[in-house]
Amino acid sequence: MRAIALLATVCLALAACGGEGSTIEPPDPPVGEPLLPDIVPAPPTDVRMARQNGRWLISFSSILVNIGEGDFILRATRNAGVWQVEQDIPYSTSGARSVAVPAQLTWGGDGHGHWHIDRVAVNRLVPLDDSGRPEPGEGLADSKVGFCFYDFSLQLEHGPPEAVYSREACGNSMDTNAIGMGLSRGWGDTYNFGLPGQSIDVTELPDGMYRLWAEADAKSWFRESRSDNNTTWVDIELSTSPRGLRTTRIAQIGPLIRPDS
């Protein structure tokens, strides 16, 4: 019942159901109970080592999944060069409530010509001590500028069977003044390891054990049903062969995506 009501809600939120257009209209008044999203990262298990321009880089894919009851919907409009971002909270019967959020937007940055929400997901690499615990400090962070998130793949059975949100809603011009992004309940968005910014330079790091953290909404910009599941990780080992080739392997995988976790 909720899934049907939610699908009707998001169709009303988009100018064209299915995310075909780049204009997102304000939602109808909320009716029923709020259905909050819950954005969680998948452990970054797709890890590769590569040499580029004389530097060693570990590359990884980033996956965000909405395991909440409601869709994750952002609308942004630009006035006098300043973006204002709102999150639409869907309601169980129809409509949504719009809430201003301090999210920032950036153009491009991953080889795609569209707008991104800054740092929706962040990856960091931290060394492990002799006991297998992360050492203090922030470690090294990736250079990914942001996400244009949309329904890329169905991850959970309780999501709509077909994609509702498309990357077309992220805008296709720097002159665009209204964009929208959405991630349906049960759907995920993936940024492949081959895209710009999905890497960390490990040239200067010694061989050893490290933890690659993945965190969603690190700045607590968005309304979610919970935030204690916004972080996961994989432990990796960096090593160098006698010929000077650097390699990496996954030694342990952190928390997986579970709707009831």
Secondary structure as the mmCIF struct_conf table of DSSP 4:
data_model
#
loop_
_struct_conf.conf_type_id
_struct_conf.id
_struct_conf.beg_label_comp_id
_struct_conf.beg_label_asym_id
_struct_conf.beg_label_seq_id
_struct_conf.end_label_comp_id
_struct_conf.end_label_asym_id
_struct_conf.end_label_seq_id
HELX_RH_AL_P HELX_RH_AL_P1 ARG A 2 ALA A 13
BEND BEND1 LEU A 14 ALA A 16
TURN_TY1_P TURN_TY1_P1 CYS A 17 GLY A 19
BEND BEND2 GLY A 21 SER A 22
HELX_LH_PP_P HELX_LH_PP_P1 GLU A 25 PRO A 30
STRN STRN1 VAL A 31 VAL A 31
BEND BEND3 GLY A 32 GLY A 32
STRN STRN2 PRO A 34 PRO A 34
STRN STRN3 ILE A 39 PRO A 41
HELX_LH_PP_P HELX_LH_PP_P2 ALA A 42 PRO A 43
STRN STRN4 VAL A 47 GLN A 52
TURN_TY1_P TURN_TY1_P2 ASN A 53 GLY A 54
STRN STRN5 ARG A 55 PHE A 60
STRN STRN6 SER A 62 ASN A 66
BEND BEND4 GLY A 68 GLY A 70
STRN STRN7 PHE A 72 ASN A 79
TURN_TY1_P TURN_TY1_P3 ALA A 80 GLY A 81
STRN STRN8 VAL A 82 PRO A 90
STRN STRN9 TYR A 91 TYR A 91
BEND BEND5 SER A 92 THR A 93
STRN STRN10 SER A 94 SER A 94
STRN STRN11 ALA A 96 VAL A 101
STRN STRN12 LEU A 105 TRP A 107
BEND BEND6 ASP A 110 HIS A 114
STRN STRN13 TRP A 115 ASP A 118
TURN_TY1_P TURN_TY1_P4 ARG A 119 ARG A 119
BEND BEND7 VAL A 120 VAL A 120
STRN STRN14 ALA A 121 PRO A 127
STRN STRN15 LEU A 128 LEU A 128
TURN_TY1_P TURN_TY1_P5 ASP A 130 SER A 131
BEND BEND8 GLY A 132 GLY A 132
HELX_LH_PP_P HELX_LH_PP_P3 ARG A 133 ARG A 133
STRN STRN16 PRO A 134 PRO A 134
HELX_LH_PP_P HELX_LH_PP_P4 GLU A 135 GLU A 135
BEND BEND9 PRO A 136 GLY A 137
STRN STRN17 LEU A 140 ALA A 141
STRN STRN18 GLY A 146 PHE A 147
STRN STRN19 SER A 153 LEU A 154
BEND BEND10 LEU A 156 LEU A 156
TURN_TY1_P TURN_TY1_P6 GLU A 157 HIS A 158
BEND BEND11 GLY A 159 GLY A 159
BEND BEND12 PRO A 161 GLU A 162
HELX_RH_3T_P HELX_RH_3T_P1 ARG A 167 CYS A 170
BEND BEND13 ASN A 172 SER A 173
TURN_TY1_P TURN_TY1_P7 MET A 174 ASP A 175
STRN STRN20 ALA A 178 LEU A 183
TURN_TY1_P TURN_TY1_P8 ARG A 185 GLY A 186
STRN STRN21 TRP A 187 TYR A 191
TURN_TY1_P TURN_TY1_P9 PHE A 193 GLY A 194
BEND BEND14 LEU A 195 LEU A 195
TURN_TY1_P TURN_TY1_P10 PRO A 196 GLY A 197
STRN STRN22 SER A 199 ASP A 201
TURN_TY1_P TURN_TY1_P11 THR A 203 GLU A 204
HELX_LH_PP_P HELX_LH_PP_P5 LEU A 205 PRO A 206
BEND BEND15 ASP A 207 ASP A 207
STRN STRN23 GLY A 208 ALA A 216
BEND BEND16 ASP A 217 ASP A 217
TURN_TY1_P TURN_TY1_P12 ALA A 218 LYS A 219
BEND BEND17 PHE A 222 PHE A 222
BEND BEND18 SER A 225 SER A 225
TURN_TY1_P TURN_TY1_P13 ASP A 228 ASN A 229
BEND BEND19 ASN A 230 ASN A 230
STRN STRN24 THR A 231 THR A 240
TURN_TY1_P TURN_TY1_P14 PRO A 242 ARG A 243
BEND BEND20 GLY A 244 GLY A 244
STRN STRN25 ARG A 246 ILE A 253
HELX_LH_PP_P HELX_LH_PP_P6 PRO A 255 ILE A 257
TURN_TY1_P TURN_TY1_P15 PRO A 259 ASP A 260
#
